[in-house]
Amino acid sequence: MRALIASLVVLVGLTGPALGWSQFPASESTGVVQAVELDTSSLIIGGYRYRVALDAHVEIDGTYGAYSMLSPGTKVRFICLVISGEEREIVELETLPPGTVLEES
């Protein structure tokens, strides 16, 4: 019985992230890109630095793109994992139309 439980724990640990399960809470937000930092694979949005995941899904104007194609002033909607108080990782990002009004938080 212990072997079965141990096997299930290992299986969930190995396949959980591939199935979209994460040990970190996800947060959805909108904001304006203030800086694109290619050397650290990061974006500064709303005064916070967000690392961009290597496998992040990025859509620019409705089509696949790369975060490096963004420019300061671009309005975006994104989902990030909150790894710690200071460490956040974007896993999904899409640009918003220029006329979009963002809610202030």
N, CA, C and O atoms as a GROMACS GRO file, in nm:
protein
  420
    1MET      N    1   0.081  -0.119   0.000
    1MET     CA    2   0.000   0.000   0.000
    1MET      C    3   0.086   0.126   0.000
    1MET      O    4   0.057   0.222  -0.071
    2ARG      N    5   0.193   0.125   0.081
    2ARG     CA    6   0.283   0.240   0.085
    2ARG      C    7   0.347   0.264  -0.051
    2ARG      O    8   0.365   0.378  -0.094
    3ALA      N    9   0.382   0.154  -0.118
    3ALA     CA   10   0.444   0.167  -0.250
    3ALA      C   11   0.348   0.231  -0.349
    3ALA      O   12   0.389   0.312  -0.432
    4LEU      N   13   0.221   0.196  -0.341
    4LEU     CA   14   0.120   0.254  -0.429
    4LEU      C   15   0.105   0.403  -0.402
    4LEU      O   16   0.100   0.482  -0.496
    5ILE      N   17   0.097   0.441  -0.277
    5ILE     CA   18   0.083   0.583  -0.241
    5ILE      C   19   0.208   0.660  -0.285
    5ILE      O   20   0.196   0.770  -0.340
    6ALA      N   21   0.325   0.604  -0.261
    6ALA     CA   22   0.449   0.670  -0.302
    6ALA      C   23   0.453   0.688  -0.453
    6ALA      O   24   0.496   0.792  -0.503
    7SER      N   25   0.408   0.586  -0.528
    7SER     CA   26   0.406   0.595  -0.674
    7SER      C   27   0.311   0.705  -0.721
    7SER      O   28   0.343   0.779  -0.814
    8LEU      N   29   0.195   0.716  -0.658
    8LEU     CA   30   0.100   0.821  -0.695
    8LEU      C   31   0.155   0.959  -0.664
    8LEU      O   32   0.136   1.052  -0.743
    9VAL      N   33   0.221   0.975  -0.552
    9VAL     CA   34   0.280   1.104  -0.517
    9VAL      C   35   0.385   1.144  -0.620
    9VAL      O   36   0.389   1.259  -0.663
   10VAL      N   37   0.470   1.050  -0.659
   10VAL     CA   38   0.573   1.078  -0.760
   10VAL      C   39   0.507   1.111  -0.894
   10VAL      O   40   0.549   1.205  -0.961
   11LEU      N   41   0.406   1.035  -0.933
   11LEU     CA   42   0.338   1.058  -1.060
   11LEU      C   43   0.275   1.196  -1.065
   11LEU      O   44   0.290   1.267  -1.165
   12VAL      N   45   0.205   1.235  -0.960
   12VAL     CA   46   0.142   1.368  -0.957
   12VAL      C   47   0.249   1.476  -0.957
   12VAL      O   48   0.233   1.579  -1.022
   13GLY      N   49   0.358   1.454  -0.886
   13GLY     CA   50   0.467   1.552  -0.882
   13GLY      C   51   0.532   1.572  -1.018
   13GLY      O   52   0.573   1.683  -1.051
   14LEU      N   53   0.541   1.465  -1.096
   14LEU     CA   54   0.603   1.475  -1.227
   14LEU      C   55   0.508   1.525  -1.335
   14LEU      O   56   0.550   1.598  -1.425
   15THR      N   57   0.382   1.488  -1.327
   15THR     CA   58   0.288   1.526  -1.434
   15THR      C   59   0.203   1.647  -1.400
   15THR      O   60   0.146   1.709  -1.490
   16GLY      N   61   0.194   1.684  -1.273
   16GLY     CA   62   0.111   1.798  -1.234
   16GLY      C   63   0.143   1.925  -1.309
   16GLY      O   64   0.052   1.985  -1.366
   17PRO      N   65   0.271   1.970  -1.313
   17PRO     CA   66   0.303   2.092  -1.386
   17PRO      C   67   0.271   2.082  -1.536
   17PRO      O   68   0.228   2.181  -1.596
   18ALA      N   69   0.290   1.965  -1.595
   18ALA     CA   70   0.260   1.948  -1.738
   18ALA      C   71   0.110   1.960  -1.764
   18ALA      O   72   0.069   1.995  -1.874
   19LEU      N   73   0.030   1.930  -1.664
   19LEU     CA   74  -0.115   1.939  -1.680
   19LEU      C   75  -0.168   2.077  -1.641
   19LEU      O   76  -0.289   2.099  -1.638
   20GLY      N   77  -0.078   2.169  -1.611
   20GLY     CA   78  -0.121   2.304  -1.577
   20GLY      C   79  -0.140   2.327  -1.428
   20GLY      O   80  -0.184   2.434  -1.386
   21TRP      N   81  -0.106   2.228  -1.348
   21TRP     CA   82  -0.116   2.244  -1.203
   21TRP      C   83   0.010   2.311  -1.156
   21TRP      O   84   0.120   2.273  -1.198
   22SER      N   85  -0.002   2.409  -1.073
   22SER     CA   86   0.116   2.480  -1.026
   22SER      C   87   0.112   2.491  -0.875
   22SER      O   88   0.006   2.497  -0.813
   23GLN      N   89   0.229   2.495  -0.818
   23GLN     CA   90   0.239   2.513  -0.674
   23GLN      C   91   0.234   2.659  -0.636
   23GLN      O   92   0.229   2.692  -0.518
   24PHE      N   93   0.235   2.749  -0.735
   24PHE     CA   94   0.231   2.892  -0.710
   24PHE      C   95   0.097   2.950  -0.753
   24PHE      O   96   0.042   2.910  -0.855
   25PRO      N   97   0.044   3.045  -0.675
   25PRO     CA   98  -0.083   3.106  -0.714
   25PRO      C   99  -0.068   3.192  -0.840
   25PRO      O  100   0.034   3.259  -0.859
   26ALA      N  101  -0.170   3.188  -0.924
   26ALA     CA  102  -0.171   3.269  -1.046
   26ALA      C  103  -0.251   3.396  -1.022
   26ALA      O  104  -0.346   3.398  -0.943
   27SER      N  105  -0.210   3.502  -1.090
   27SER     CA  106  -0.276   3.630  -1.076
   27SER      C  107  -0.292   3.691  -1.216
   27SER      O  108  -0.198   3.693  -1.294
   28GLU      N  109  -0.412   3.741  -1.245
   28GLU     CA  110  -0.436   3.806  -1.374
   28GLU      C  111  -0.442   3.956  -1.352
   28GLU      O  112  -0.500   4.003  -1.255
   29SER      N  113  -0.381   4.031  -1.443
   29SER     CA  114  -0.376   4.175  -1.428
   29SER      C  115  -0.364   4.242  -1.564
   29SER      O  116  -0.340   4.177  -1.666
   30THR      N  117  -0.379   4.373  -1.564
   30THR     CA  118  -0.356   4.455  -1.683
   30THR      C  119  -0.260   4.566  -1.645
   30THR      O  120  -0.245   4.599  -1.527
   31GLY      N  121  -0.196   4.625  -1.744
   31GLY     CA  122  -0.105   4.735  -1.716
   31GLY      C  123  -0.041   4.786  -1.842
   31GLY      O  124  -0.071   4.742  -1.953
   32VAL      N  125   0.049   4.881  -1.824
   32VAL     CA  126   0.122   4.942  -1.934
   32VAL      C  127   0.269   4.905  -1.920
   32VAL      O  128   0.328   4.921  -1.813
   33VAL      N  129   0.328   4.855  -2.027
   33VAL     CA  130   0.469   4.818  -2.027
   33VAL      C  131   0.552   4.944  -2.012
   33VAL      O  132   0.539   5.038  -2.091
   34GLN      N  133   0.636   4.947  -1.910
   34GLN     CA  134   0.724   5.061  -1.888
   34GLN      C  135   0.864   5.036  -1.944
   34GLN      O  136   0.930   5.129  -1.991
   35ALA      N  137   0.908   4.910  -1.939
   35ALA     CA  138   1.041   4.876  -1.991
   35ALA      C  139   1.045   4.729  -2.030
   35ALA      O  140   0.977   4.645  -1.971
   36VAL      N  141   1.126   4.699  -2.132
   36VAL     CA  142   1.152   4.563  -2.176
   36VAL      C  143   1.301   4.538  -2.150
   36VAL      O  144   1.386   4.606  -2.208
   37GLU      N  145   1.331   4.442  -2.063
   37GLU     CA  146   1.470   4.414  -2.027
   37GLU      C  147   1.511   4.278  -2.086
   37GLU      O  148   1.483   4.173  -2.029
   38LEU      N  149   1.575   4.283  -2.200
   38LEU     CA  150   1.612   4.160  -2.270
   38LEU      C  151   1.718   4.082  -2.194
   38LEU      O  152   1.718   3.959  -2.197
   39ASP      N  153   1.810   4.151  -2.126
   39ASP     CA  154   1.919   4.082  -2.056
   39ASP      C  155   1.870   3.999  -1.938
   39ASP      O  156   1.937   3.903  -1.900
   40THR      N  157   1.755   4.034  -1.880
   40THR     CA  158   1.702   3.957  -1.767
   40THR      C  159   1.570   3.888  -1.802
   40THR      O  160   1.504   3.831  -1.714
   41SER      N  161   1.531   3.891  -1.929
   41SER     CA  162   1.404   3.832  -1.974
   41SER      C  163   1.288   3.883  -1.889
   41SER      O  164   1.205   3.805  -1.843
   42SER      N  165   1.284   4.013  -1.870
   42SER     CA  166   1.184   4.074  -1.782
   42SER      C  167   1.112   4.190  -1.847
   42SER      O  168   1.161   4.252  -1.941
   43LEU      N  169   0.994   4.217  -1.792
   43LEU     CA  170   0.917   4.336  -1.828
   43LEU      C  171   0.892   4.414  -1.699
   43LEU      O  172   0.875   4.355  -1.592
   44ILE      N  173   0.890   4.545  -1.711
   44ILE     CA  174   0.847   4.628  -1.598
   44ILE      C  175   0.709   4.679  -1.635
   44ILE      O  176   0.691   4.749  -1.735
   45ILE      N  177   0.611   4.643  -1.553
   45ILE     CA  178   0.472   4.682  -1.575
   45ILE      C  179   0.420   4.737  -1.442
   45ILE      O  180   0.423   4.668  -1.340
   46GLY      N  181   0.373   4.860  -1.444
   46GLY     CA  182   0.317   4.919  -1.323
   46GLY      C  183   0.415   4.927  -1.208
   46GLY      O  184   0.374   4.919  -1.092
   47GLY      N  185   0.543   4.943  -1.238
   47GLY     CA  186   0.643   4.955  -1.135
   47GLY      C  187   0.696   4.823  -1.081
   47GLY      O  188   0.784   4.822  -0.995
   48TYR      N  189   0.644   4.711  -1.129
   48TYR     CA  190   0.689   4.579  -1.084
   48TYR      C  191   0.765   4.509  -1.196
   48TYR      O  192   0.731   4.523  -1.314
   49ARG      N  193   0.868   4.434  -1.159
   49ARG     CA  194   0.944   4.356  -1.256
   49ARG      C  195   0.884   4.216  -1.261
   49ARG      O  196   0.864   4.151  -1.158
   50TYR      N  197   0.856   4.171  -1.382
   50TYR     CA  198   0.802   4.037  -1.406
   50TYR      C  199   0.899   3.963  -1.498
   50TYR      O  200   0.928   4.010  -1.608
   51ARG      N  201   0.946   3.849  -1.453
   51ARG     CA  202   1.026   3.764  -1.542
   51ARG      C  203   0.929   3.699  -1.640
   51ARG      O  204   0.817   3.664  -1.602
   52VAL      N  205   0.968   3.683  -1.764
   52VAL     CA  206   0.883   3.619  -1.865
   52VAL      C  207   0.930   3.474  -1.880
   52VAL      O  208   1.046   3.448  -1.911
   53ALA      N  209   0.839   3.379  -1.858
   53ALA     CA  210   0.872   3.237  -1.870
   53ALA      C  211   0.919   3.205  -2.012
   53ALA      O  212   0.872   3.265  -2.109
   54LEU      N  213   1.011   3.112  -2.022
   54LEU     CA  214   1.062   3.072  -2.154
   54LEU      C  215   0.949   3.021  -2.244
   54LEU      O  216   0.953   3.042  -2.365
   55ASP      N  217   0.850   2.954  -2.184
   55ASP     CA  218   0.740   2.899  -2.263
   55ASP      C  219   0.613   2.983  -2.252
   55ASP      O  220   0.503   2.932  -2.275
   56ALA      N  221   0.627   3.109  -2.218
   56ALA     CA  222   0.510   3.197  -2.204
   56ALA      C  223   0.436   3.210  -2.338
   56ALA      O  224   0.498   3.217  -2.444
   57HIS      N  225   0.304   3.212  -2.329
   57HIS     CA  226   0.221   3.234  -2.448
   57HIS      C  227   0.205   3.384  -2.464
   57HIS      O  228   0.145   3.450  -2.380
   58VAL      N  229   0.259   3.438  -2.573
   58VAL     CA  230   0.255   3.583  -2.597
   58VAL      C  231   0.180   3.610  -2.727
   58VAL      O  232   0.214   3.556  -2.832
   59GLU      N  233   0.076   3.693  -2.718
   59GLU     CA  234   0.000   3.734  -2.837
   59GLU      C  235   0.014   3.884  -2.855
   59GLU      O  236  -0.012   3.962  -2.762
   60ILE      N  237   0.055   3.924  -2.974
   60ILE     CA  238   0.067   4.066  -3.008
   60ILE      C  239  -0.029   4.094  -3.121
   60ILE      O  240  -0.018   4.038  -3.230
   61ASP      N  241  -0.125   4.181  -3.093
   61ASP     CA  242  -0.229   4.215  -3.191
   61ASP      C  243  -0.299   4.091  -3.246
   61ASP      O  244  -0.329   4.083  -3.365
   62GLY      N  245  -0.325   3.994  -3.157
   62GLY     CA  246  -0.401   3.875  -3.194
   62GLY      C  247  -0.324   3.764  -3.260
   62GLY      O  248  -0.384   3.664  -3.299
   63THR      N  249  -0.193   3.776  -3.273
   63THR     CA  250  -0.113   3.671  -3.333
   63THR      C  251   0.007   3.641  -3.244
   63THR      O  252   0.047   3.724  -3.163
   64TYR      N  253   0.065   3.522  -3.260
   64TYR     CA  254   0.178   3.481  -3.178
   64TYR      C  255   0.293   3.581  -3.192
   64TYR      O  256   0.320   3.632  -3.300
   65GLY      N  257   0.358   3.608  -3.082
   65GLY     CA  258   0.472   3.699  -3.083
   65GLY      C  259   0.568   3.665  -2.972
   65GLY      O  260   0.555   3.562  -2.907
   66ALA      N  261   0.664   3.752  -2.951
   66ALA     CA  262   0.763   3.736  -2.845
   66ALA      C  263   0.761   3.862  -2.760
   66ALA      O  264   0.737   3.972  -2.810
   67TYR      N  265   0.787   3.846  -2.631
   67TYR     CA  266   0.783   3.962  -2.542
   67TYR      C  267   0.884   4.069  -2.587
   67TYR      O  268   0.864   4.187  -2.560
   68SER      N  269   0.990   4.028  -2.653
   68SER     CA  270   1.092   4.123  -2.699
   68SER      C  271   1.039   4.218  -2.806
   68SER      O  272   1.103   4.318  -2.837
   69MET      N  273   0.922   4.187  -2.863
   69MET     CA  274   0.860   4.273  -2.965
   69MET      C  275   0.777   4.385  -2.902
   69MET      O  276   0.730   4.474  -2.973
   70LEU      N  277   0.759   4.381  -2.770
   70LEU     CA  278   0.681   4.484  -2.702
   70LEU      C  279   0.763   4.611  -2.688
   70LEU      O  280   0.886   4.608  -2.687
   71SER      N  281   0.694   4.722  -2.676
   71SER     CA  282   0.762   4.849  -2.656
   71SER      C  283   0.696   4.923  -2.540
   71SER      O  284   0.579   4.901  -2.510
   72PRO      N  285   0.771   5.010  -2.474
   72PRO     CA  286   0.714   5.088  -2.364
   72PRO      C  287   0.589   5.163  -2.412
   72PRO      O  288   0.584   5.217  -2.522
   73GLY      N  289   0.487   5.164  -2.326
   73GLY     CA  290   0.361   5.229  -2.358
   73GLY      C  291   0.254   5.132  -2.406
   73GLY      O  292   0.137   5.170  -2.417
   74THR      N  293   0.292   5.007  -2.434
   74THR     CA  294   0.196   4.907  -2.480
   74THR      C  295   0.108   4.862  -2.364
   74THR      O  296   0.159   4.830  -2.256
   75LYS      N  297  -0.022   4.859  -2.386
   75LYS     CA  298  -0.116   4.810  -2.284
   75LYS      C  299  -0.129   4.659  -2.299
   75LYS      O  300  -0.144   4.607  -2.410
   76VAL      N  301  -0.123   4.589  -2.185
   76VAL     CA  302  -0.125   4.442  -2.188
   76VAL      C  303  -0.216   4.385  -2.079
   76VAL      O  304  -0.242   4.449  -1.977
   77ARG      N  305  -0.262   4.263  -2.105
   77ARG     CA  306  -0.329   4.179  -2.005
   77ARG      C  307  -0.237   4.060  -1.988
   77ARG      O  308  -0.188   4.006  -2.087
   78PHE      N  309  -0.213   4.019  -1.864
   78PHE     CA  310  -0.121   3.908  -1.843
   78PHE      C  311  -0.160   3.825  -1.723
   78PHE      O  312  -0.230   3.870  -1.632
   79ILE      N  313  -0.112   3.701  -1.724
   79ILE     CA  314  -0.128   3.610  -1.612
   79ILE      C  315   0.012   3.577  -1.565
   79ILE      O  316   0.099   3.540  -1.644
   80CYS      N  317   0.033   3.590  -1.434
   80CYS     CA  318   0.164   3.559  -1.380
   80CYS      C  319   0.150   3.467  -1.259
   80CYS      O  320   0.046   3.463  -1.193
   81LEU      N  321   0.256   3.395  -1.234
   81LEU     CA  322   0.265   3.313  -1.114
   81LEU      C  323   0.337   3.395  -1.009
   81LEU      O  324   0.442   3.453  -1.036
   82VAL      N  325   0.282   3.400  -0.890
   82VAL     CA  326   0.344   3.473  -0.780
   82VAL      C  327   0.432   3.374  -0.704
   82VAL      O  328   0.383   3.295  -0.623
   83ILE      N  329   0.562   3.379  -0.733
   83ILE     CA  330   0.655   3.283  -0.675
   83ILE      C  331   0.694   3.324  -0.534
   83ILE      O  332   0.705   3.240  -0.445
   84SER      N  333   0.714   3.452  -0.515
   84SER     CA  334   0.739   3.508  -0.381
   84SER      C  335   0.695   3.654  -0.385
   84SER      O  336   0.646   3.701  -0.488
   85GLY      N  337   0.711   3.724  -0.275
   85GLY     CA  338   0.670   3.864  -0.270
   85GLY      C  339   0.735   3.950  -0.376
   85GLY      O  340   0.674   4.045  -0.425
   86GLU      N  341   0.857   3.918  -0.413
   86GLU     CA  342   0.930   3.997  -0.512
   86GLU      C  343   0.945   3.928  -0.647
   86GLU      O  344   0.982   3.993  -0.745
   87GLU      N  345   0.918   3.799  -0.654
   87GLU     CA  346   0.940   3.724  -0.778
   87GLU      C  347   0.809   3.683  -0.842
   87GLU      O  348   0.729   3.610  -0.783
   88ARG      N  349   0.788   3.733  -0.964
   88ARG     CA  350   0.668   3.702  -1.041
   88ARG      C  351   0.709   3.659  -1.181
   88ARG      O  352   0.804   3.713  -1.238
   89GLU      N  353   0.637   3.561  -1.235
   89GLU     CA  354   0.672   3.511  -1.368
   89GLU      C  355   0.549   3.512  -1.458
   89GLU      O  356   0.447   3.449  -1.427
   90ILE      N  357   0.558   3.584  -1.569
   90ILE     CA  358   0.449   3.590  -1.666
   90ILE      C  359   0.446   3.460  -1.745
   90ILE      O  360   0.547   3.416  -1.799
   91VAL      N  361   0.326   3.399  -1.751
   91VAL     CA  362   0.309   3.276  -1.828
   91VAL      C  363   0.218   3.297  -1.948
   91VAL      O  364   0.215   3.214  -2.040
   92GLU      N  365   0.144   3.406  -1.948
   92GLU     CA  366   0.055   3.439  -2.060
   92GLU      C  367   0.043   3.590  -2.069
   92GLU      O  368   0.028   3.658  -1.968
   93LEU      N  369   0.050   3.644  -2.192
   93LEU     CA  370   0.043   3.789  -2.211
   93LEU      C  371  -0.020   3.818  -2.346
   93LEU      O  372   0.008   3.751  -2.445
   94GLU      N  373  -0.106   3.919  -2.348
   94GLU     CA  374  -0.161   3.963  -2.476
   94GLU      C  375  -0.169   4.115  -2.476
   94GLU      O  376  -0.195   4.177  -2.373
   95THR      N  377  -0.147   4.174  -2.593
   95THR     CA  378  -0.158   4.319  -2.604
   95THR      C  379  -0.305   4.357  -2.610
   95THR      O  380  -0.389   4.280  -2.657
   96LEU      N  381  -0.334   4.477  -2.563
   96LEU     CA  382  -0.470   4.530  -2.567
   96LEU      C  383  -0.474   4.644  -2.669
   96LEU      O  384  -0.372   4.708  -2.694
   97PRO      N  385  -0.591   4.670  -2.727
   97PRO     CA  386  -0.601   4.780  -2.824
   97PRO      C  387  -0.560   4.913  -2.758
   97PRO      O  388  -0.584   4.932  -2.639
   98PRO      N  389  -0.500   5.003  -2.835
   98PRO     CA  390  -0.453   5.131  -2.780
   98PRO      C  391  -0.561   5.211  -2.707
   98PRO      O  392  -0.530   5.281  -2.611
   99GLY      N  393  -0.686   5.203  -2.749
   99GLY     CA  394  -0.793   5.280  -2.686
   99GLY      C  395  -0.848   5.220  -2.556
   99GLY      O  396  -0.938   5.278  -2.495
  100THR      N  397  -0.795   5.106  -2.515
  100THR     CA  398  -0.844   5.039  -2.394
  100THR      C  399  -0.817   5.125  -2.272
  100THR      O  400  -0.707   5.176  -2.253
  101VAL      N  401  -0.921   5.141  -2.191
  101VAL     CA  402  -0.906   5.214  -2.064
  101VAL      C  403  -0.882   5.111  -1.955
  101VAL      O  404  -0.964   5.021  -1.935
  102LEU      N  405  -0.770   5.125  -1.885
  102LEU     CA  406  -0.737   5.031  -1.778
  102LEU      C  407  -0.788   5.082  -1.645
  102LEU      O  408  -0.783   5.201  -1.616
  103GLU      N  409  -0.839   4.988  -1.565
  103GLU     CA  410  -0.885   5.023  -1.431
  103GLU      C  411  -0.765   5.047  -1.341
  103GLU      O  412  -0.666   4.974  -1.348
  104GLU      N  413  -0.773   5.148  -1.259
  104GLU     CA  414  -0.666   5.174  -1.164
  104GLU      C  415  -0.690   5.092  -1.040
  104GLU      O  416  -0.803   5.080  -0.992
  105SER      N  417  -0.581   5.034  -0.987
  105SER     CA  418  -0.595   4.954  -0.865
  105SER      C  419  -0.529   5.019  -0.746
  105SER      O  420  -0.533   4.964  -0.636
   0.00000   0.00000   0.00000
